[in-house]
Amino acid sequence: MKHGFIKVAAVTPKIKVADPAYNAGVICERLREAYEKGAKVIVFPELCLTGYTCGDLFMQSLLLEEASKQLLTIGKATEDMDALVMVGLPIERDGRLYNVAAVLHSGEVLAMVPKANIPSYAEFYEGRHFAQGNQEPAAFSYHGKTIPFGTNILFSCENVQGLTVGCEICEDLWVANPPGTDHALKGATLIANLSASNETIGKDEYRELLVKSGSARLICGYIYTSAGEGESTQDLVFGGHNLIAENGTILTQKKNFQCETIYGDIDVQKILSERRRMGTFGEEPKTLYAEVPFSLKVEETKLVRTFPCMPFVPSNEEKRNSRCEEILSIQSYGLKRRYEHTGLRTAVVGLSGGLDSTLALLVTVRTFDMLHLDRKGIVAVTMPCFGTTDRTYHNACELAHTLGVTLEEVDIKEAVTVHFRDIGQNPDNHDVTYENAQARERTQVLMDIANKVNGLVIGTGDMSELALGWATYNGDHMSMYGVNAGVPKTLVRHLVKYYAETCGVRELSQVLEDVLDTPVSPELLPPVDGKIAQKTEDLVGPYELHDFFLYYMLRCGFPPAKLYRVAQLAFAGQYDDAVILKWMKNFYKRFFAQQFKRSCLPDGPKVGSVALSPRGDLRMPSDASAALWLAEAEKL
């Protein structure tokens, strides 16, 4: 549970219909197994103590009494277990029969949550046997102990911040206003659903959609546990489709008609962070709720969930290609609107032969094609200087040629040399002044050419560079519209690769492939033996690490200790711990110190859930201190 991770389990035991004693034994066995694997919230299916398919046997008092008795057996099995357990059974109360989830902890039955929505349509006939559950909790006497009974009950962990559990039963998820909605608005971060959902063609897909969308809409973790083997197949088959989701993402699921247990690590801290971020989450319900406390031993959860090392880039190729197409469309339509607004017909792009300027040019070309404007109205300007290599210069020229845009070359060596003389800069001193003077001269050239041709300067800098402040203030930092401002560096590469694979022009594909193969560099220092001497990632660190830090810090709200932990898991075997920690500290230092560059960011389109615009997602003071984050990082 350290860092907010809670291991949960969805368990489908192989039962016997109408045999509570046998079923209790199987449940206890599977319960022990799940607990020994570290699960802290363990959920069994609807009516699993008797079987969901008992039919009119639910009217038999002998069955009901035995089920109630066997629940005590399961309760006793939890005496030495540090876990919250939910088991389904029929319970009689005041002359009515209810389909309930019994919630157990440390040998005690804490409460009973009845099913709120009783289906009596199609293959379901529960209304024949069960009454609708009451919302507001009522007192219920169970084997000499008074416990709350009702749908509006939440189970709050006293020593794990944010872990509050609510309960639904099967049909409750399928209705227009599920009980889980009120549970989440009341503070539940984890919803458990005890279900007996039979299989029909395509139902598994709809069930998955319900769980995904429910967890996304309620910003919660969701455990869905369904009945499986052992239920009667007289008219129905139950496949034991179990799912564990978190905020719209399926962490794990099983739908193979076997009685298995699945596990998932729910991140409660991430859920709380997302709710804080979303100001329209909703108001607390007015109905009365009971809150039942329980406690868990705080310890480090052995994680089974994985963290992609490139969170901005889908691992699935089909999804990745679809995402690339969508992003290119967002960038192009953003720029298209700017041209429609201004009425201009020309664009100016500084073309270095590197990834970012290549992507900016591709987006501009796409925009001009959508507007039916002549590509010759795009002026690609290459500006060789002290650090320019033959390879990048050649690629810039070839790129302009194959795309059919206008290429202009402005050699800025002389202008920069004169500037050095004017300000008293020794050209042999390759310091930050030496570097930035070149970047600012290039921006001046682009701006003046834009004035000359009555066009817009299209910005090339990407989101990763903005996060780190890896841009010259009022140099490449500035433009008239920054098409790459919402695209992280790890994704820039895939966008260019996607364009190379789908453009259908062999010459263009070849030059794009060589651009992809070129080391990332600002090329502001003289080359060594004709090759790039200044590699960005040697100076600021690997972009895949920085994009990872950026995503999990801003999107998920991870503090340094948690960020370091998941980075170790994601990059195991790729970077050692010392390297990860070094660049994580560097990330925090640069991110805070360079905010002033983001505060005056030019316009540019947001493309993903993480963005750095001071007018949108990131309203951060330029002089905020990084001390708190760095202090925690120093302890690692």
Secondary structure as the mmCIF struct_conf table of DSSP 4:
data_model
#
loop_
_struct_conf.conf_type_id
_struct_conf.id
_struct_conf.beg_label_comp_id
_struct_conf.beg_label_asym_id
_struct_conf.beg_label_seq_id
_struct_conf.end_label_comp_id
_struct_conf.end_label_asym_id
_struct_conf.end_label_seq_id
HELX_RH_3T_P HELX_RH_3T_P1 LYS A 2 GLY A 4
STRN STRN1 PHE A 5 VAL A 11
TURN_TY1_P TURN_TY1_P1 VAL A 17 ALA A 18
HELX_RH_AL_P HELX_RH_AL_P1 PRO A 20 GLU A 36
TURN_TY1_P TURN_TY1_P2 LYS A 37 GLY A 38
BEND BEND1 LYS A 40 LYS A 40
STRN STRN2 VAL A 41 VAL A 43
TURN_TY1_P TURN_TY1_P3 GLU A 46 THR A 50
HELX_RH_3T_P HELX_RH_3T_P2 TYR A 52 MET A 59
HELX_RH_AL_P HELX_RH_AL_P2 SER A 61 ALA A 77
TURN_TY1_P TURN_TY1_P4 THR A 78 ASP A 80
BEND BEND2 ALA A 83 ALA A 83
STRN STRN3 LEU A 84 ARG A 93
TURN_TY1_P TURN_TY1_P5 ASP A 94 GLY A 95
STRN STRN4 ARG A 96 HIS A 105
TURN_TY1_P TURN_TY1_P6 SER A 106 GLY A 107
STRN STRN5 GLU A 108 PRO A 114
BEND BEND3 ALA A 116 ALA A 116
BEND BEND4 TYR A 121 TYR A 121
TURN_TY1_P TURN_TY1_P7 ALA A 122 GLU A 123
HELX_RH_3T_P HELX_RH_3T_P3 GLU A 126 ARG A 128
TURN_TY1_P TURN_TY1_P8 HIS A 129 HIS A 129
HELX_LH_PP_P HELX_LH_PP_P1 ALA A 131 ASN A 134
BEND BEND5 GLN A 135 GLU A 136
STRN STRN6 ALA A 138 TYR A 142
TURN_TY1_P TURN_TY1_P9 HIS A 143 GLY A 144
STRN STRN7 LYS A 145 PHE A 149
BEND BEND6 GLY A 150 THR A 151
STRN STRN8 ILE A 153 CYS A 157
BEND BEND7 GLU A 158 VAL A 160
TURN_TY1_P TURN_TY1_P10 GLN A 161 GLY A 162
STRN STRN9 THR A 164 ILE A 169
HELX_RH_3T_P HELX_RH_3T_P4 CYS A 170 LEU A 173
TURN_TY1_P TURN_TY1_P11 TRP A 174 TRP A 174
BEND BEND8 VAL A 175 ASN A 177
HELX_RH_AL_P HELX_RH_AL_P3 PRO A 179 LEU A 185
TURN_TY1_P TURN_TY1_P12 LYS A 186 GLY A 187
BEND BEND9 THR A 189 THR A 189
STRN STRN10 LEU A 190 SER A 195
STRN STRN11 ASN A 198 ASN A 198
TURN_TY1_P TURN_TY1_P13 ILE A 201 GLY A 202
HELX_RH_AL_P HELX_RH_AL_P4 LYS A 203 ARG A 217
TURN_TY1_P TURN_TY1_P14 LEU A 218 ILE A 219
BEND BEND10 CYS A 220 CYS A 220
STRN STRN12 GLY A 221 SER A 226
TURN_TY1_P TURN_TY1_P15 GLU A 229 GLY A 230
BEND BEND11 GLU A 231 GLU A 231
BEND BEND12 GLN A 234 ASP A 235
STRN STRN13 PHE A 238 PHE A 238
STRN STRN14 ASN A 242 GLU A 246
TURN_TY1_P TURN_TY1_P16 ASN A 247 GLY A 248
STRN STRN15 THR A 249 LYS A 254
BEND BEND13 ASN A 256 GLN A 258
STRN STRN16 THR A 261 ASP A 267
HELX_RH_AL_P HELX_RH_AL_P5 VAL A 268 ARG A 277
TURN_TY1_P TURN_TY1_P17 GLY A 279 THR A 280
BEND BEND14 PHE A 281 PHE A 281
HELX_LH_PP_P HELX_LH_PP_P2 GLU A 283 PRO A 285
BEND BEND15 LYS A 286 THR A 287
STRN STRN17 ALA A 290 PHE A 294
BEND BEND16 CYS A 309 CYS A 309
TURN_TY1_P TURN_TY1_P18 PRO A 311 PHE A 312
BEND BEND17 VAL A 313 VAL A 313
BEND BEND18 SER A 315 ASN A 316
HELX_RH_AL_P HELX_RH_AL_P6 GLU A 317 THR A 342
STRN STRN18 THR A 346 GLY A 350
BEND BEND19 GLY A 353 GLY A 354
HELX_RH_AL_P HELX_RH_AL_P7 LEU A 355 MET A 370
TURN_TY1_P TURN_TY1_P19 LEU A 371 HIS A 372
HELX_RH_3T_P HELX_RH_3T_P5 ARG A 375 GLY A 377
STRN STRN19 ILE A 378 THR A 382
TURN_TY1_P TURN_TY1_P20 PHE A 386 GLY A 387
HELX_RH_AL_P HELX_RH_AL_P8 ASP A 390 LEU A 403
TURN_TY1_P TURN_TY1_P21 GLY A 404 GLY A 404
STRN STRN20 THR A 406 GLU A 409
HELX_RH_AL_P HELX_RH_AL_P9 LYS A 413 ILE A 423
TURN_TY1_P TURN_TY1_P22 GLY A 424 GLY A 424
TURN_TY1_P TURN_TY1_P23 PRO A 427 ASP A 428
BEND BEND20 ASP A 431 ASP A 431
HELX_RH_AL_P HELX_RH_AL_P10 VAL A 432 VAL A 453
TURN_TY1_P TURN_TY1_P24 ASN A 454 ASN A 454
STRN STRN21 GLY A 455 GLY A 459
HELX_RH_AL_P HELX_RH_AL_P11 MET A 463 LEU A 468
TURN_TY1_P TURN_TY1_P25 GLY A 469 GLY A 469
BEND BEND21 ALA A 471 ALA A 471
TURN_TY1_P TURN_TY1_P26 TYR A 473 HIS A 477
BEND BEND22 MET A 480 MET A 480
STRN STRN22 TYR A 481 GLY A 482
TURN_TY1_P TURN_TY1_P27 VAL A 483 GLY A 486
HELX_RH_AL_P HELX_RH_AL_P12 LYS A 489 THR A 502
BEND BEND23 CYS A 503 CYS A 503
HELX_RH_AL_P HELX_RH_AL_P13 ARG A 506 LEU A 516
TURN_TY1_P TURN_TY1_P28 ASP A 517 ASP A 517
BEND BEND24 THR A 518 THR A 518
HELX_LH_PP_P HELX_LH_PP_P3 PRO A 519 VAL A 520
BEND BEND25 LEU A 525 LEU A 525
STRN STRN23 VAL A 528 VAL A 528
TURN_TY1_P TURN_TY1_P29 ASP A 529 GLY A 530
STRN STRN24 LYS A 531 LYS A 531
HELX_RH_AL_P HELX_RH_AL_P14 THR A 536 VAL A 540
HELX_RH_AL_P HELX_RH_AL_P15 TYR A 543 LEU A 550
HELX_RH_PI_P HELX_RH_PI_P1 TYR A 551 ARG A 555
TURN_TY1_P TURN_TY1_P30 CYS A 556 CYS A 556
HELX_RH_AL_P HELX_RH_AL_P16 PRO A 560 ALA A 570
TURN_TY1_P TURN_TY1_P31 PHE A 571 GLN A 574
BEND BEND26 TYR A 575 TYR A 575
HELX_RH_AL_P HELX_RH_AL_P17 ASP A 577 ALA A 593
TURN_TY1_P TURN_TY1_P32 GLN A 594 GLN A 594
HELX_RH_AL_P HELX_RH_AL_P18 GLN A 595 SER A 599
TURN_TY1_P TURN_TY1_P33 CYS A 600 CYS A 600
HELX_LH_PP_P HELX_LH_PP_P4 LEU A 601 ASP A 603
BEND BEND27 GLY A 608 SER A 609
TURN_TY1_P TURN_TY1_P34 PRO A 614 ASP A 617
TURN_TY1_P TURN_TY1_P35 SER A 622 ASP A 623
HELX_RH_AL_P HELX_RH_AL_P19 ALA A 627 GLU A 634
TURN_TY1_P TURN_TY1_P36 LYS A 635 LYS A 635
#
